[in-house]
Amino acid sequence: MNPLHQRDIATLSELIRAGELSVLELVDAVIARADTVPHVYVAPMFFAARKAARDADREIARRGWRGPLHGIPFGVKDAIDVAGLPTTACSRLIEPQAARKDAPAVARLRRAGAIPLGKVHSAELCLGAPGPDDAVPWPANPFNPDYSPGGSSSGSAVGLATGLFPAALGTDTVGSVRLPAAFCGVAGLKPTDGLVPPEGLNPLAPCLDQIGPMARSVRDCALLLDALTENKCYSAALTSRLDGIRLGVDSRMIAPASVDWHRAFEDACSLFRRLGAEIRDIALSPLADYSDCGLTLMLGDAFAIYGDKITRHPEKVSPITQARIRAGASRVSLRPEVRRRREFLSERTRAAMTDIDAVILPVASGDPARCKGIAPLDYMQAPMFTTPANIAGLPAVSVRCGLSSAGLPMALQVMAPMRCDAQVLRIAHAYESATPELTACPRDPDRN
């Protein structure tokens, strides 16, 4: 049996429901690990979490169990409001003022009985990359500290992979939930635009920003989405078979992915067929069109929000983040034209997906960047497989598909039409359930 800190929400929930595990025991167990993985927490609230755990134990004993999230601790990316804690996106540029109330996403998890443990690391302003001048140091990739854990929901992904919490919230603008989930070997969902209320989210690009669940498994992401939407249809839709499901593959688009990923992709297609799915060829718009559109919208919005502040206080922002935001200066005037381009790409994407249930893509073209020597605009040169879902507003989930030759996690991305979040979760869950041998655990700090 896995140690307590490695178990998923579904397993922990059943133990709590059966009275075999107290909420306080669980919360104490994950809090005890906080110091073993540096730089994940930026604003812990452990005293409040322990009080909430004792309250949950009393409530379960007296009135019963609310549901699968009752007593489950979770981390919150430092771009999402938690009452009483500052939201700074790990930047000195934002004044650390305590939020007056929870973001709706946090409030809904609390109503389901989940317990926030505090704020966790975010890339600076949700746009930075690991560097020596960061206001808040980055947590290390749990599989290899020489590599980036991915961003910008870095603390959420690292905390999940290393057992600091079994559930987390992240944000996704052009891939910031799915990329760190992929690079840290966990699951993450970018929901249909607007499905999870975006209020209480520190903005990077308001036209793209979304809040999404992250967890150790796709099934757990579905349980979190049930609570985030106050609708239990997502976990109810999970199945082990995919009979009749039509999966689209754009061979031209996935060509730039690594040799390792293509090998894993061929294995995945064979498995999907054994599960009952049909693989069909489709033609989406060129990947560069989605990437250019996404970067122009994101950097243009970021410069419009933060450009003047950076000019007045350059000492408060790392050089890498400054360079990335300043790259948006030339894009501000292009935003009206690019918004029209986004509508065109969205229509083309919907048309291409008319006769299929979902698309299979990589999450990334290869292994994450090495932490040393990351260029300010390096991500603008690589294929951005996450951007089609952001541009078209579609749901997309990252699910692990093995290890690369460098020993780092790889992930598939399942993307479905608008409001078909249950479909992407069902497909990814069936694949994940059929491949337990692909589950990889990073080295445990307790065993070093």
C-alpha positions in Angstrom: 0.0 0.0 0.0 1.3 3.5 -0.9 2.3 5.8 2.0 -0.5 8.2 3.0 1.0 11.1 1.2 1.1 9.3 -2.1 -2.6 8.3 -2.1 -5.2 9.9 -4.3 -8.4 11.7 -3.4 -10.6 8.8 -4.2 -8.6 6.4 -1.9 -8.3 9.0 1.0 -11.9 9.8 0.7 -13.0 6.2 1.2 -10.7 5.9 4.2 -12.2 9.0 5.8 -15.8 7.9 5.0 -15.1 4.5 6.6 -13.6 6.0 9.7 -10.3 4.4 9.1 -8.5 7.8 8.7 -9.2 11.0 10.5 -9.1 14.3 8.7 -6.6 15.7 11.3 -4.4 12.7 10.8 -4.3 13.3 7.0 -3.7 17.1 7.4 -1.0 16.5 9.9 0.7 14.0 7.6 0.9 16.3 4.6 1.8 19.3 6.7 4.7 17.3 8.2 6.1 17.0 4.7 6.1 20.8 3.9 9.8 21.3 4.8 11.0 18.3 2.8 10.2 20.1 -0.5 11.5 23.7 -0.5 9.8 26.6 -2.2 6.4 25.1 -2.8 4.5 27.1 -0.1 4.7 30.8 -0.3 1.9 31.5 2.3 0.9 28.5 4.4 -2.1 28.5 6.6 -1.4 25.4 8.6 -2.9 26.5 11.9 -6.3 27.3 10.2 -6.0 24.0 8.3 -5.6 22.0 11.5 -8.6 23.7 13.0 -10.7 23.0 9.9 -9.6 19.4 10.1 -10.8 19.0 13.7 -14.1 20.7 12.7 -14.4 18.3 9.8 -13.8 15.2 12.0 -16.5 16.4 14.4 -18.9 17.1 11.6 -18.4 13.7 10.0 -18.9 12.0 13.4 -22.1 13.9 14.1 -23.8 14.7 10.9 -22.0 12.5 8.3 -19.8 12.7 5.3 -20.5 15.5 2.8 -18.9 13.8 -0.2 -15.6 12.8 -1.7 -13.8 16.1 -0.9 -14.8 16.3 2.7 -11.6 16.6 4.7 -9.3 16.6 1.6 -6.5 19.2 1.9 -5.5 21.3 -1.2 -3.0 23.9 -2.4 -3.9 27.1 -4.1 -1.7 28.8 -6.7 -0.7 32.3 -5.6 -2.7 33.9 -8.4 -6.1 32.9 -6.8 -7.7 34.7 -3.8 -7.9 33.0 -0.5 -9.5 35.1 2.3 -7.0 36.5 4.6 -4.0 35.8 2.4 -2.3 38.1 -0.1 -2.4 37.3 -3.8 0.9 38.4 -5.4 1.6 35.9 -8.2 5.0 35.6 -6.5 5.9 39.2 -7.6 7.2 42.2 -5.7 5.3 44.3 -8.2 1.9 43.5 -6.6 1.3 45.0 -3.1 0.7 42.1 -0.6 -2.8 43.0 0.6 -4.9 40.3 2.2 -7.9 39.1 0.1 -11.2 40.0 1.6 -12.9 36.8 0.4 -12.2 33.5 -1.3 -12.3 33.3 -5.1 -15.5 31.4 -6.0 -13.4 28.3 -7.0 -11.9 28.2 -3.5 -15.2 28.9 -1.8 -16.8 26.0 -3.7 -14.1 23.6 -2.7 -14.6 24.7 0.9 -18.3 24.1 0.6 -17.6 20.6 -0.5 -15.6 20.1 2.7 -12.0 20.5 1.3 -9.4 22.3 3.4 -7.0 24.9 1.9 -3.4 24.5 3.2 -2.2 27.8 1.8 -0.8 29.5 -1.2 1.8 27.8 -3.4 4.4 28.9 -5.9 3.5 30.6 -9.1 5.8 31.8 -11.9 6.4 35.5 -11.4 3.2 37.3 -12.6 2.3 33.9 -14.0 4.8 34.5 -16.8 8.3 34.0 -15.5 10.8 31.2 -15.7 13.4 30.0 -13.2 16.2 32.5 -12.7 18.6 33.8 -10.1 16.7 37.1 -9.7 13.3 35.6 -8.9 11.5 37.3 -6.0 10.4 33.8 -4.8 12.7 30.8 -5.6 11.2 28.1 -7.8 10.6 24.6 -6.5 12.6 21.9 -8.2 11.3 19.4 -10.8 10.7 16.4 -8.5 12.2 14.0 -11.1 15.4 16.0 -11.9 16.2 19.3 -10.2 18.3 20.4 -13.2 15.1 20.8 -15.2 12.2 23.2 -14.9 9.0 21.9 -13.2 7.0 23.9 -15.8 4.9 26.9 -15.2 3.2 28.9 -14.2 1.3 26.6 -11.9 4.6 25.2 -10.7 3.9 24.9 -6.9 0.6 23.1 -7.5 2.3 20.5 -9.7 5.4 19.9 -7.6 3.3 19.8 -4.4 1.1 17.1 -5.9 4.0 15.0 -7.2 5.8 15.1 -3.9 2.9 14.4 -1.6 2.4 17.9 0.0 -1.3 17.7 -0.9 -3.6 15.5 -2.9 -5.4 18.3 -4.7 -4.6 21.8 -6.1 -5.9 24.7 -8.1 -3.9 26.2 -10.9 -4.5 28.7 -13.7 -4.1 28.2 -17.4 -3.6 31.0 -20.0 -1.6 29.3 -22.7 -0.9 26.0 -20.9 0.0 26.9 -17.3 -2.0 24.0 -15.8 -1.2 21.3 -18.3 2.5 22.0 -18.8 3.6 21.7 -15.2 1.2 18.8 -14.7 3.0 17.0 -17.6 6.5 17.8 -16.5 5.8 16.6 -12.9 3.8 13.5 -13.8 0.4 14.5 -12.5 -2.9 15.4 -14.1 -4.3 18.8 -14.9 -7.5 20.1 -16.6 -8.0 23.4 -18.5 -11.8 23.5 -18.5 -14.1 25.0 -21.1 -13.7 28.7 -20.9 -15.9 30.1 -18.1 -17.0 26.7 -16.7 -15.1 27.5 -13.5 -15.7 31.1 -12.4 -12.6 33.2 -13.1 -13.4 35.8 -10.4 -10.7 36.2 -7.8 -7.9 35.4 -10.2 -5.0 37.8 -10.6 -5.0 38.7 -14.3 -2.3 38.0 -16.9 -4.5 37.9 -20.0 -8.2 38.2 -18.9 -9.4 37.0 -22.4 -7.6 33.7 -21.9 -7.1 33.1 -18.1 -8.9 30.1 -16.6 -8.8 28.3 -13.3 -8.4 24.5 -13.4 -8.1 21.5 -11.1 -4.9 19.6 -10.7 -4.5 16.2 -8.9 -2.6 12.9 -9.0 -5.1 11.3 -11.3 -7.7 12.2 -13.9 -10.4 10.7 -11.7 -9.4 13.1 -9.0 -9.6 16.0 -11.4 -13.1 14.9 -12.2 -14.0 14.9 -8.5 -12.6 18.4 -8.1 -14.5 19.6 -11.2 -17.7 18.3 -9.7 -17.2 20.6 -6.7 -15.9 23.6 -8.8 -19.0 23.5 -11.0 -21.4 22.2 -8.3 -22.4 19.4 -10.7 -21.5 15.8 -10.2 -21.8 14.8 -13.9 -18.0 14.8 -14.4 -17.0 11.9 -12.1 -20.2 10.1 -13.0 -19.2 10.1 -16.7 -15.9 8.1 -16.1 -15.8 4.6 -17.7 -13.1 2.0 -18.4 -14.2 1.4 -22.0 -14.3 3.9 -24.9 -16.6 2.0 -27.4 -17.8 4.2 -30.2 -15.5 7.1 -29.2 -13.8 8.8 -32.2 -10.4 10.3 -31.6 -8.8 12.7 -34.0 -5.1 13.0 -34.8 -3.5 15.7 -36.9 -0.3 14.1 -38.1 1.1 17.3 -39.4 0.6 19.1 -36.2 2.2 16.5 -33.9 5.2 16.0 -36.2 7.5 18.3 -34.1 7.1 16.3 -31.0 10.0 14.2 -29.6 10.9 10.7 -30.8 10.1 9.5 -27.2 6.7 11.1 -27.4 5.9 9.6 -30.8 6.9 6.2 -29.5 4.5 6.6 -26.5 1.9 8.0 -28.9 1.9 4.9 -31.1 1.5 2.8 -28.0 -1.4 5.0 -26.8 -3.2 4.8 -30.1 -3.0 1.0 -30.0 -4.4 1.0 -26.5 -7.2 3.4 -27.4 -8.2 1.0 -30.1 -8.2 -1.9 -27.7 -10.5 0.2 -25.4 -13.0 0.5 -28.3 -12.0 3.9 -29.7 -11.5 4.7 -33.4 -8.6 6.8 -34.5 -9.3 9.3 -37.4 -7.1 11.7 -39.3 -8.1 15.3 -39.1 -6.7 18.7 -40.1 -6.6 21.5 -37.6 -5.1 24.9 -38.4 -1.3 25.1 -38.3 0.1 25.0 -34.8 2.1 28.2 -35.4 -1.2 30.0 -36.0 -2.5 29.1 -32.6 0.8 29.8 -30.9 1.2 33.2 -32.5 -2.4 34.2 -31.6 -2.1 33.0 -28.0 1.3 34.7 -27.4 0.1 38.0 -29.0 -3.0 38.1 -26.8 -1.2 37.0 -23.7 1.8 39.3 -24.0 -0.3 42.2 -25.2 -2.6 42.0 -22.3 0.3 41.5 -19.9 2.0 44.6 -21.1 -1.2 46.6 -20.9 -1.6 45.5 -17.3 2.0 45.6 -16.0 4.0 47.6 -18.6 3.7 51.0 -16.8 4.4 49.5 -13.4 7.6 47.8 -14.7 8.8 51.1 -16.2 8.4 52.8 -12.8 9.7 49.9 -10.7 12.0 47.8 -12.8 13.9 46.7 -9.7 10.8 44.8 -8.5 10.7 42.4 -11.5 13.3 39.8 -12.6 15.0 40.4 -16.0 13.4 37.3 -17.5 9.9 38.4 -16.6 10.6 42.0 -17.7 11.8 40.8 -21.1 8.7 38.7 -21.6 6.3 41.5 -20.7 8.2 44.1 -22.7 7.8 41.8 -25.7 4.1 42.6 -25.5 4.6 46.3 -26.2 4.6 45.8 -29.9 1.6 43.5 -29.6 -0.8 45.8 -27.7 -2.0 47.6 -30.9 -2.5 44.2 -32.6 -5.0 42.9 -30.1 -8.2 43.9 -32.0 -6.9 42.2 -35.1 -5.7 39.1 -33.2 -9.1 38.8 -31.5 -10.7 38.5 -34.9 -8.0 36.0 -35.8 -8.9 34.1 -32.6 -12.6 33.9 -33.7 -11.5 32.6 -37.1 -9.3 29.9 -35.6 -12.0 28.9 -33.1 -14.5 28.4 -36.0 -11.9 26.4 -38.0 -11.2 24.2 -34.9 -14.8 23.5 -34.2 -15.4 22.6 -37.9 -12.4 20.2 -37.9 -13.8 18.5 -34.8 -17.4 18.1 -36.1 -17.1 14.3 -36.7 -14.9 13.4 -33.7 -15.3 13.3 -29.9 -11.8 14.5 -29.0 -8.3 15.2 -30.3 -5.1 13.6 -29.1 -2.0 15.9 -28.9 1.2 16.2 -27.0 1.3 18.6 -24.0 4.9 19.5 -24.9 7.3 18.8 -27.8 9.8 17.2 -25.4 11.4 17.5 -22.0 11.2 20.7 -20.0 13.9 23.3 -20.3 17.0 23.1 -18.1 16.8 25.6 -15.2 20.2 27.1 -16.0 20.4 29.1 -19.2 16.7 29.6 -19.9 16.3 32.5 -22.4 13.7 35.1 -21.7 11.7 34.3 -24.8 12.7 30.7 -25.3 9.1 29.4 -25.1 8.2 31.6 -28.1 10.5 29.4 -30.3 9.1 26.0 -29.3 5.8 24.5 -30.6 3.1 25.3 -28.1 0.7 22.3 -28.3 -1.4 23.7 -25.4 -2.5 26.8 -27.3 -5.3 25.4 -29.5 -7.5 24.7 -26.4 -6.9 28.2 -25.1 -7.6 29.9 -28.4 -10.8 27.9 -29.1 -11.9 27.9 -25.4 -12.0 24.1 -25.3 -11.4 21.7 -22.5 -8.1 19.8 -22.5 -6.6 17.5 -19.9 -3.0 16.4 -19.4 -2.5 12.7 -18.6 0.9 11.0 -18.2 2.0 8.5 -20.8 5.4 7.3 -19.6 9.0 8.5 -19.1 11.3 10.0 -21.7 14.8 8.6 -22.3 16.0 11.3 -19.8 13.8 9.8 -17.1 11.3 12.7 -17.1 7.5 12.4 -17.4 5.7 12.6 -20.7 2.0 13.4 -21.2 -0.8 13.2 -23.7 -3.3 15.9 -24.1 -6.9 15.1 -24.8 -8.9 18.0 -26.1 -12.7 17.9 -26.8 -15.3 20.3 -28.2 -16.8 23.2 -26.1 -18.5 22.0 -22.9 -17.4 18.4 -23.4 -15.3 18.4 -20.2 -16.9 15.2 -19.1 -15.7 13.6 -22.4 -12.0 14.6 -22.1 -12.0 13.3 -18.5 -13.7 10.1 -19.5 -11.2 9.4 -22.3 -8.1 10.3 -20.3 -9.4 8.3 -17.3 -9.9 5.2 -19.4 -6.4 5.5 -20.7 -4.9 6.2 -17.3 -6.8 3.3 -15.7 -5.5 0.9 -18.4 -1.9 1.9 -17.9 -1.1 1.7 -14.2 2.4 0.6 -15.1 3.1 4.1 -16.5 2.6 5.8 -13.1 6.0 7.2 -12.1 6.9 8.5 -8.7 9.7 11.0 -8.2 12.4 10.4 -5.6 11.0 10.8 -2.1 12.9 13.5 -0.1 12.3 11.4 3.0 14.5 8.7 1.5 17.5 10.9 0.5 
